[in-house]
């Protein structure tokens, strides 16, 4: 059934509730590309207890709630933050929205161009254009499973019937996580959740097993391309690799984060070779944790007058990544300290905690999330070497 996590945090008299669902781009074949995102928008429209968006929004106003939802590659989440005394009412409201949505054609007619408009705005950004072209090369015909924003034609022709198909496949308790965080008593919160969501019938079979995700095809060879853009004011450079899958190589996901942190440090050889020498204004390497083949992405803003020199130096640095002296023991220690400080900083805002937890629940596990900070400190040179040999 439904997994429930309660996080007591009494800093302020507020409570945040979030439901996260293992849904998103990774579940979307070409005929559903972008519809997890549209579904997220429709969540805030109408349901059995609040049959119009006006009534839905009025109830949010009565609760004094701050609310939103997000759609990513491997997670869709919905959250409300309100006064702690509104917890029971807020859970009832969430229950109505998640279990009993109503999809009206007139609502979809209004929301389709809103969702498609987000895509159009993204397309006006040359950085997105470069990223999107890179994704096409990285994932091939499986790009819809890595691109949450979707495809114009699919978004603009979506029907209420397709929304119900998504709901019936993925919006079930044994594919969802309810997190309650804030100025609450955990025993009381668990009881409320049981009373309100206890009748939610789970799917007969785990959706993640019933609708398996096809493995992402490895790249046959390296490829380079140039993307021309009439709206770009400065050049950009991007390198992408297929990285580790948290479901099968969780150790490499930790090594990836630590190595990326080392490279972002001002003292790193990458920064010294590119930024300090005037070949680029910035350079960074990032890995996005994912259950299914997380991407590794390197971004460089080259000096427009030194493009060729910058490109050559980036390639030289990549070739040096796995050499023994590319980073020092002190840099490894410092990177672990940076990761720990960032983790502490992220915990300062209680309303952000459910989202951090649910991201890892969807793409890794609750245990991975619980032990993350401790396991970062255990990353060794051997772990990083293995990661680089396998993925870069």
MORATA-V37667 format. One record per residue. N is the residue number from 0. RES is the residue in one letter. SS is DSSP state (h for helix, s for strand, l for the rest). PHI is phi in radians with two decimals (* if undefined). D_LAST is the distance of its C-alpha to the last C-alpha in whole Angstrom. Layout:
n=N res=RES ss=SS phi=PHI d_last=D_LAST
n=N res=RES ss=SS phi=PHI d_last=D_LAST
This chain:
n=0 res=X ss=l phi=* d_last=40
n=1 res=X ss=l phi=-1.22 d_last=38
n=2 res=X ss=s phi=-1.48 d_last=36
n=3 res=X ss=s phi=-2.22 d_last=38
n=4 res=X ss=s phi=-2.13 d_last=37
n=5 res=X ss=s phi=-2.06 d_last=39
n=6 res=X ss=s phi=-2.05 d_last=38
n=7 res=X ss=s phi=-1.39 d_last=41
n=8 res=X ss=l phi=-2.59 d_last=41
n=9 res=X ss=l phi=-1.77 d_last=44
n=10 res=X ss=l phi=-1.09 d_last=43
n=11 res=X ss=l phi=-2.38 d_last=45
n=12 res=X ss=l phi=-1.39 d_last=47
n=13 res=X ss=s phi=-2.22 d_last=45
n=14 res=X ss=s phi=-2.37 d_last=43
n=15 res=X ss=s phi=-2.02 d_last=40
n=16 res=X ss=s phi=-2.06 d_last=39
n=17 res=X ss=s phi=-2.45 d_last=36
n=18 res=X ss=s phi=-2.00 d_last=36
n=19 res=X ss=s phi=-1.99 d_last=32
n=20 res=X ss=s phi=-2.20 d_last=31
n=21 res=X ss=l phi=-1.31 d_last=28
n=22 res=X ss=l phi=-2.65 d_last=28
n=23 res=X ss=l phi=2.37 d_last=27
n=24 res=X ss=h phi=-0.99 d_last=25
n=25 res=X ss=h phi=-1.12 d_last=23
n=26 res=X ss=h phi=-1.62 d_last=27
n=27 res=X ss=l phi=-1.81 d_last=27
n=28 res=X ss=l phi=-1.33 d_last=28
n=29 res=X ss=h phi=-0.96 d_last=29
n=30 res=X ss=h phi=-1.35 d_last=32
n=31 res=X ss=h phi=-2.15 d_last=32
n=32 res=X ss=l phi=-1.08 d_last=29
n=33 res=X ss=l phi=1.62 d_last=30
n=34 res=X ss=h phi=-1.44 d_last=33
n=35 res=X ss=h phi=-1.10 d_last=31
n=36 res=X ss=h phi=-1.21 d_last=31
n=37 res=X ss=h phi=-1.09 d_last=35
n=38 res=X ss=h phi=-1.02 d_last=36
n=39 res=X ss=h phi=-1.02 d_last=35
n=40 res=X ss=h phi=-1.12 d_last=37
n=41 res=X ss=h phi=-1.23 d_last=40
n=42 res=X ss=l phi=-0.96 d_last=40
n=43 res=X ss=l phi=-1.64 d_last=42
n=44 res=X ss=l phi=-1.73 d_last=44
n=45 res=X ss=l phi=-2.70 d_last=47
n=46 res=X ss=s phi=-2.66 d_last=48
n=47 res=X ss=l phi=-0.99 d_last=51
n=48 res=X ss=l phi=-1.54 d_last=52
n=49 res=X ss=l phi=-2.28 d_last=51
n=50 res=X ss=l phi=-1.28 d_last=52
n=51 res=X ss=l phi=-2.32 d_last=51
n=52 res=X ss=h phi=-1.15 d_last=48
n=53 res=X ss=h phi=-1.07 d_last=51
n=54 res=X ss=h phi=-1.21 d_last=52
n=55 res=X ss=h phi=-1.05 d_last=49
n=56 res=X ss=h phi=-1.21 d_last=48
n=57 res=X ss=h phi=-1.12 d_last=52
n=58 res=X ss=h phi=-1.16 d_last=51
n=59 res=X ss=h phi=-1.04 d_last=48
n=60 res=X ss=h phi=-1.13 d_last=50
n=61 res=X ss=h phi=-1.08 d_last=52
n=62 res=X ss=h phi=-1.36 d_last=50
n=63 res=X ss=l phi=1.13 d_last=49
n=64 res=X ss=l phi=-1.56 d_last=45
n=65 res=X ss=s phi=-1.67 d_last=42
n=66 res=X ss=s phi=-2.50 d_last=40
n=67 res=X ss=s phi=-3.05 d_last=37
n=68 res=X ss=s phi=-2.63 d_last=34
n=69 res=X ss=s phi=-2.42 d_last=30
n=70 res=X ss=s phi=-2.18 d_last=28
n=71 res=X ss=l phi=-2.17 d_last=25
n=72 res=X ss=l phi=-1.19 d_last=22
n=73 res=X ss=l phi=-2.17 d_last=23
n=74 res=X ss=l phi=-2.71 d_last=26
n=75 res=X ss=s phi=-2.15 d_last=30
n=76 res=X ss=s phi=-2.40 d_last=32
n=77 res=X ss=s phi=-2.33 d_last=35
n=78 res=X ss=s phi=-2.58 d_last=37
n=79 res=X ss=s phi=-2.31 d_last=40
n=80 res=X ss=s phi=-2.12 d_last=41
n=81 res=X ss=s phi=-2.67 d_last=45
n=82 res=X ss=s phi=-1.01 d_last=48
n=83 res=X ss=h phi=-1.03 d_last=48
n=84 res=X ss=h phi=-1.28 d_last=51
n=85 res=X ss=h phi=-1.70 d_last=50
n=86 res=X ss=h phi=-1.04 d_last=47
n=87 res=X ss=h phi=-1.09 d_last=49
n=88 res=X ss=h phi=-1.12 d_last=50
n=89 res=X ss=h phi=-1.15 d_last=46
n=90 res=X ss=h phi=-1.16 d_last=45
n=91 res=X ss=h phi=-1.08 d_last=48
n=92 res=X ss=h phi=-1.12 d_last=47
n=93 res=X ss=h phi=-1.09 d_last=43
n=94 res=X ss=h phi=-1.04 d_last=45
n=95 res=X ss=h phi=-1.09 d_last=47
n=96 res=X ss=h phi=-1.27 d_last=44
n=97 res=X ss=h phi=-1.41 d_last=41
n=98 res=X ss=h phi=-1.74 d_last=43
n=99 res=X ss=l phi=-2.25 d_last=46
n=100 res=X ss=s phi=-1.20 d_last=45
n=101 res=X ss=l phi=-2.17 d_last=47
n=102 res=X ss=l phi=-1.84 d_last=45
n=103 res=X ss=l phi=-1.78 d_last=48
n=104 res=X ss=h phi=-1.05 d_last=47
n=105 res=X ss=h phi=-1.16 d_last=49
n=106 res=X ss=h phi=-1.19 d_last=46
n=107 res=X ss=h phi=-1.17 d_last=43
n=108 res=X ss=h phi=-1.08 d_last=45
n=109 res=X ss=h phi=-1.35 d_last=45
n=110 res=X ss=h phi=-1.52 d_last=41
n=111 res=X ss=h phi=-0.96 d_last=39
n=112 res=X ss=h phi=-1.18 d_last=40
n=113 res=X ss=h phi=-1.17 d_last=38
n=114 res=X ss=h phi=-1.16 d_last=35
n=115 res=X ss=h phi=-1.14 d_last=35
n=116 res=X ss=h phi=-1.11 d_last=36
n=117 res=X ss=h phi=-1.08 d_last=33
n=118 res=X ss=h phi=-1.10 d_last=31
n=119 res=X ss=h phi=-1.10 d_last=33
n=120 res=X ss=h phi=-1.14 d_last=32
n=121 res=X ss=h phi=-1.08 d_last=28
n=122 res=X ss=h phi=-1.15 d_last=29
n=123 res=X ss=l phi=-1.44 d_last=31
n=124 res=X ss=l phi=-1.76 d_last=28
n=125 res=X ss=h phi=-1.06 d_last=26
n=126 res=X ss=h phi=-1.13 d_last=23
n=127 res=X ss=h phi=-1.16 d_last=23
n=128 res=X ss=h phi=-1.03 d_last=24
n=129 res=X ss=h phi=-1.15 d_last=20
n=130 res=X ss=h phi=-1.04 d_last=19
n=131 res=X ss=h phi=-1.12 d_last=21
n=132 res=X ss=h phi=-1.13 d_last=20
n=133 res=X ss=h phi=-1.12 d_last=16
n=134 res=X ss=h phi=-1.10 d_last=17
n=135 res=X ss=h phi=-1.07 d_last=19
n=136 res=X ss=h phi=-1.28 d_last=16
n=137 res=X ss=h phi=-1.34 d_last=14
n=138 res=X ss=h phi=-1.97 d_last=16
n=139 res=X ss=h phi=1.05 d_last=19
n=140 res=X ss=h phi=-1.31 d_last=22
n=141 res=X ss=h phi=-1.77 d_last=21
n=142 res=X ss=h phi=-1.05 d_last=21
n=143 res=X ss=h phi=-1.07 d_last=24
n=144 res=X ss=h phi=-1.47 d_last=22
n=145 res=X ss=l phi=-2.21 d_last=20
n=146 res=X ss=l phi=-2.17 d_last=22
n=147 res=X ss=l phi=-1.19 d_last=25
n=148 res=X ss=l phi=-1.31 d_last=27
n=149 res=X ss=l phi=1.71 d_last=28
n=150 res=X ss=l phi=-2.23 d_last=30
n=151 res=X ss=h phi=-0.89 d_last=33
n=152 res=X ss=h phi=-1.08 d_last=35
n=153 res=X ss=h phi=-1.19 d_last=34
n=154 res=X ss=h phi=-1.09 d_last=35
n=155 res=X ss=h phi=-1.34 d_last=38
n=156 res=X ss=l phi=-2.02 d_last=40
n=157 res=X ss=l phi=-1.12 d_last=39
n=158 res=X ss=l phi=-2.12 d_last=42
n=159 res=X ss=h phi=-1.00 d_last=43
n=160 res=X ss=h phi=-1.10 d_last=43
n=161 res=X ss=h phi=-1.17 d_last=39
n=162 res=X ss=h phi=-1.08 d_last=39
n=163 res=X ss=h phi=-1.18 d_last=41
n=164 res=X ss=h phi=-1.11 d_last=39
n=165 res=X ss=h phi=-1.08 d_last=36
n=166 res=X ss=h phi=-1.03 d_last=38
n=167 res=X ss=h phi=-1.18 d_last=39
n=168 res=X ss=h phi=-1.39 d_last=36
n=169 res=X ss=h phi=-2.06 d_last=34
n=170 res=X ss=l phi=-1.58 d_last=37
n=171 res=X ss=l phi=-2.26 d_last=38
n=172 res=X ss=h phi=-1.08 d_last=38
n=173 res=X ss=h phi=-1.44 d_last=36
n=174 res=X ss=h phi=-2.36 d_last=33
n=175 res=X ss=s phi=-2.36 d_last=34
n=176 res=X ss=s phi=-2.25 d_last=34
n=177 res=X ss=s phi=-1.80 d_last=37
n=178 res=X ss=s phi=-2.06 d_last=36
n=179 res=X ss=s phi=-2.07 d_last=39
n=180 res=X ss=s phi=-2.39 d_last=39
n=181 res=X ss=s phi=2.43 d_last=41
n=182 res=X ss=l phi=-1.43 d_last=45
n=183 res=X ss=l phi=-2.33 d_last=46
n=184 res=X ss=l phi=-1.71 d_last=47
n=185 res=X ss=h phi=-1.13 d_last=44
n=186 res=X ss=h phi=-1.11 d_last=47
n=187 res=X ss=h phi=-1.12 d_last=49
n=188 res=X ss=h phi=-1.13 d_last=46
n=189 res=X ss=h phi=-1.10 d_last=45
n=190 res=X ss=h phi=-1.14 d_last=48
n=191 res=X ss=h phi=-1.05 d_last=48
n=192 res=X ss=h phi=-1.07 d_last=45
n=193 res=X ss=h phi=-1.13 d_last=47
n=194 res=X ss=h phi=-1.14 d_last=50
n=195 res=X ss=h phi=-1.54 d_last=48
n=196 res=X ss=h phi=-1.79 d_last=45
n=197 res=X ss=l phi=-1.06 d_last=47
n=198 res=X ss=l phi=-1.53 d_last=48
n=199 res=X ss=l phi=-1.26 d_last=45
n=200 res=X ss=l phi=-1.39 d_last=44
n=201 res=X ss=l phi=-1.27 d_last=41
n=202 res=X ss=l phi=-1.20 d_last=40
n=203 res=X ss=l phi=-1.09 d_last=41
n=204 res=X ss=l phi=-2.33 d_last=37
n=205 res=X ss=l phi=-0.94 d_last=34
n=206 res=X ss=h phi=-0.98 d_last=33
n=207 res=X ss=h phi=-1.20 d_last=29
n=208 res=X ss=h phi=-1.62 d_last=30
n=209 res=X ss=h phi=-1.22 d_last=33
n=210 res=X ss=l phi=-2.10 d_last=31
n=211 res=X ss=l phi=-1.11 d_last=27
n=212 res=X ss=l phi=-1.53 d_last=24
n=213 res=X ss=l phi=-1.13 d_last=23
n=214 res=X ss=l phi=-1.06 d_last=19
n=215 res=X ss=l phi=-1.32 d_last=17
n=216 res=X ss=l phi=-1.29 d_last=16
n=217 res=X ss=l phi=-1.17 d_last=13
n=218 res=X ss=l phi=-1.20 d_last=12
n=219 res=X ss=l phi=-1.36 d_last=14
n=220 res=X ss=l phi=-2.82 d_last=13
n=221 res=X ss=l phi=-1.29 d_last=11
n=222 res=X ss=l phi=-2.41 d_last=14
n=223 res=X ss=l phi=-2.19 d_last=15
n=224 res=X ss=l phi=-2.58 d_last=18
n=225 res=X ss=l phi=-2.05 d_last=21
n=226 res=X ss=l phi=-1.90 d_last=23
n=227 res=X ss=l phi=-1.46 d_last=26
n=228 res=X ss=l phi=-2.48 d_last=28
n=229 res=X ss=l phi=-1.30 d_last=32
n=230 res=X ss=l phi=-1.79 d_last=31
n=231 res=X ss=l phi=-1.29 d_last=29
n=232 res=X ss=l phi=-1.64 d_last=30
n=233 res=X ss=l phi=-2.37 d_last=27
n=234 res=X ss=l phi=-1.29 d_last=24
n=235 res=X ss=l phi=-2.35 d_last=20
n=236 res=X ss=s phi=-2.29 d_last=17
n=237 res=X ss=s phi=-2.45 d_last=14
n=238 res=X ss=s phi=-2.05 d_last=10
n=239 res=X ss=s phi=-2.34 d_last=9
n=240 res=X ss=s phi=-2.34 d_last=7
n=241 res=X ss=s phi=-1.41 d_last=8
n=242 res=X ss=l phi=-1.73 d_last=8
n=243 res=X ss=l phi=-1.24 d_last=10
n=244 res=X ss=l phi=-1.75 d_last=14
n=245 res=X ss=l phi=-1.08 d_last=17
n=246 res=X ss=l phi=-1.23 d_last=19
n=247 res=X ss=l phi=-2.18 d_last=17
n=248 res=X ss=l phi=-2.57 d_last=15
n=249 res=X ss=h phi=-1.14 d_last=16
n=250 res=X ss=h phi=-1.08 d_last=15
n=251 res=X ss=h phi=-1.20 d_last=12
n=252 res=X ss=h phi=-1.14 d_last=13
n=253 res=X ss=h phi=-1.23 d_last=15
n=254 res=X ss=h phi=-1.07 d_last=12
n=255 res=X ss=h phi=-1.06 d_last=10
n=256 res=X ss=h phi=-1.14 d_last=14
n=257 res=X ss=h phi=-1.16 d_last=15
n=258 res=X ss=h phi=-1.11 d_last=12
n=259 res=X ss=h phi=-1.05 d_last=12
n=260 res=X ss=h phi=-1.13 d_last=16
n=261 res=X ss=h phi=-1.01 d_last=16
n=262 res=X ss=h phi=-1.19 d_last=14
n=263 res=X ss=h phi=-1.44 d_last=17
n=264 res=X ss=l phi=-1.24 d_last=19
n=265 res=X ss=l phi=-1.04 d_last=22
n=266 res=X ss=l phi=-1.46 d_last=21
n=267 res=X ss=l phi=-1.21 d_last=18
n=268 res=X ss=h phi=-1.13 d_last=17
n=269 res=X ss=h phi=-1.11 d_last=15
n=270 res=X ss=h phi=-1.14 d_last=18
n=271 res=X ss=h phi=-1.14 d_last=21
n=272 res=X ss=h phi=-1.31 d_last=19
n=273 res=X ss=h phi=-1.81 d_last=19
n=274 res=X ss=l phi=-1.37 d_last=22
n=275 res=X ss=l phi=-1.09 d_last=24
n=276 res=X ss=l phi=-1.66 d_last=24
n=277 res=X ss=l phi=1.35 d_last=25
n=278 res=X ss=l phi=-1.44 d_last=22
n=279 res=X ss=s phi=-2.65 d_last=22
n=280 res=X ss=s phi=-1.58 d_last=23
n=281 res=X ss=s phi=-2.77 d_last=20
n=282 res=X ss=s phi=-2.68 d_last=17
n=283 res=X ss=s phi=-2.63 d_last=15
n=284 res=X ss=s phi=-2.13 d_last=11
n=285 res=X ss=s phi=-2.40 d_last=12
n=286 res=X ss=s phi=-2.07 d_last=11
n=287 res=X ss=l phi=-1.80 d_last=14
n=288 res=X ss=l phi=-1.05 d_last=16
n=289 res=X ss=l phi=-2.62 d_last=17
n=290 res=X ss=l phi=-1.16 d_last=18
n=291 res=X ss=l phi=-2.04 d_last=17
n=292 res=X ss=l phi=0.90 d_last=13
n=293 res=X ss=l phi=-1.28 d_last=13
n=294 res=X ss=s phi=-1.40 d_last=11
n=295 res=X ss=s phi=-1.88 d_last=9
n=296 res=X ss=s phi=-2.32 d_last=11
n=297 res=X ss=s phi=-2.04 d_last=11
n=298 res=X ss=s phi=-2.00 d_last=15
n=299 res=X ss=s phi=-2.35 d_last=17
n=300 res=X ss=s phi=-1.84 d_last=21
n=301 res=X ss=s phi=-1.35 d_last=21
n=302 res=X ss=l phi=-1.15 d_last=25
n=303 res=X ss=h phi=-1.01 d_last=26
n=304 res=X ss=h phi=-1.54 d_last=28
n=305 res=X ss=h phi=-2.33 d_last=25
n=306 res=X ss=h phi=-1.01 d_last=23
n=307 res=X ss=h phi=-1.10 d_last=22
n=308 res=X ss=h phi=-1.12 d_last=22
n=309 res=X ss=h phi=-1.12 d_last=19
n=310 res=X ss=h phi=-1.01 d_last=17
n=311 res=X ss=h phi=-1.11 d_last=17
n=312 res=X ss=h phi=-1.23 d_last=16
n=313 res=X ss=h phi=-1.04 d_last=13
n=314 res=X ss=h phi=-1.09 d_last=12
n=315 res=X ss=h phi=-1.15 d_last=13
n=316 res=X ss=h phi=-1.13 d_last=12
n=317 res=X ss=h phi=-1.05 d_last=8
n=318 res=X ss=h phi=-1.14 d_last=9
n=319 res=X ss=h phi=-1.60 d_last=11
n=320 res=X ss=l phi=-0.81 d_last=9
n=321 res=X ss=l phi=-1.71 d_last=9
n=322 res=X ss=l phi=-1.44 d_last=13
n=323 res=X ss=l phi=-1.00 d_last=15
n=324 res=X ss=l phi=-1.77 d_last=17
n=325 res=X ss=l phi=-1.21 d_last=14
n=326 res=X ss=l phi=-2.49 d_last=16
n=327 res=X ss=l phi=-1.66 d_last=20
n=328 res=X ss=h phi=-1.08 d_last=21
n=329 res=X ss=h phi=-1.14 d_last=23
n=330 res=X ss=h phi=-1.14 d_last=20
n=331 res=X ss=h phi=-1.10 d_last=19
n=332 res=X ss=h phi=-1.11 d_last=22
n=333 res=X ss=h phi=-1.13 d_last=23
n=334 res=X ss=h phi=-1.09 d_last=20
n=335 res=X ss=h phi=-1.12 d_last=21
n=336 res=X ss=h phi=-1.16 d_last=24
n=337 res=X ss=h phi=-1.11 d_last=23
n=338 res=X ss=h phi=-1.06 d_last=22
n=339 res=X ss=h phi=-1.16 d_last=25
n=340 res=X ss=h phi=-1.08 d_last=27
n=341 res=X ss=h phi=-1.10 d_last=25
n=342 res=X ss=h phi=-1.14 d_last=26
n=343 res=X ss=h phi=-1.13 d_last=30
n=344 res=X ss=h phi=-1.11 d_last=30
n=345 res=X ss=h phi=-1.15 d_last=29
n=346 res=X ss=l phi=-1.52 d_last=32
n=347 res=X ss=l phi=-1.22 d_last=34
n=348 res=X ss=l phi=-1.88 d_last=35
n=349 res=X ss=h phi=-0.97 d_last=36
n=350 res=X ss=h phi=-1.20 d_last=36
n=351 res=X ss=h phi=-1.52 d_last=32
n=352 res=X ss=h phi=-1.10 d_last=32
n=353 res=X ss=h phi=-1.03 d_last=32
n=354 res=X ss=h phi=-1.15 d_last=30
n=355 res=X ss=h phi=-1.11 d_last=27
n=356 res=X ss=h phi=-1.15 d_last=28
n=357 res=X ss=h phi=-1.21 d_last=28
n=358 res=X ss=h phi=-1.01 d_last=25
n=359 res=X ss=h phi=-1.26 d_last=24
n=360 res=X ss=h phi=-1.08 d_last=26
n=361 res=X ss=h phi=-1.27 d_last=25
n=362 res=X ss=h phi=-1.74 d_last=22
n=363 res=X ss=l phi=-2.36 d_last=22
n=364 res=X ss=l phi=-2.91 d_last=25
n=365 res=X ss=h phi=-1.13 d_last=28
n=366 res=X ss=h phi=-1.11 d_last=27
n=367 res=X ss=h phi=-1.02 d_last=24
n=368 res=X ss=h phi=-1.13 d_last=25
n=369 res=X ss=h phi=-1.10 d_last=28
n=370 res=X ss=l phi=-1.71 d_last=26
n=371 res=X ss=h phi=-1.04 d_last=23
n=372 res=X ss=h phi=-1.10 d_last=24
n=373 res=X ss=h phi=-1.13 d_last=25
n=374 res=X ss=h phi=-1.27 d_last=22
n=375 res=X ss=h phi=-1.02 d_last=20
n=376 res=X ss=l phi=-1.22 d_last=22
n=377 res=X ss=l phi=-1.62 d_last=21
n=378 res=X ss=l phi=-1.12 d_last=18
n=379 res=X ss=l phi=-1.98 d_last=17
n=380 res=X ss=h phi=-1.03 d_last=15
n=381 res=X ss=h phi=-1.10 d_last=15
n=382 res=X ss=h phi=-1.10 d_last=13
n=383 res=X ss=h phi=-1.16 d_last=11
n=384 res=X ss=h phi=-1.05 d_last=10
n=385 res=X ss=h phi=-1.10 d_last=10
n=386 res=X ss=h phi=-1.06 d_last=8
n=387 res=X ss=h phi=-1.15 d_last=5
n=388 res=X ss=h phi=-1.10 d_last=6
n=389 res=X ss=h phi=-1.47 d_last=6
n=390 res=X ss=h phi=-2.02 d_last=4
n=391 res=X ss=l phi=-2.13 d_last=0
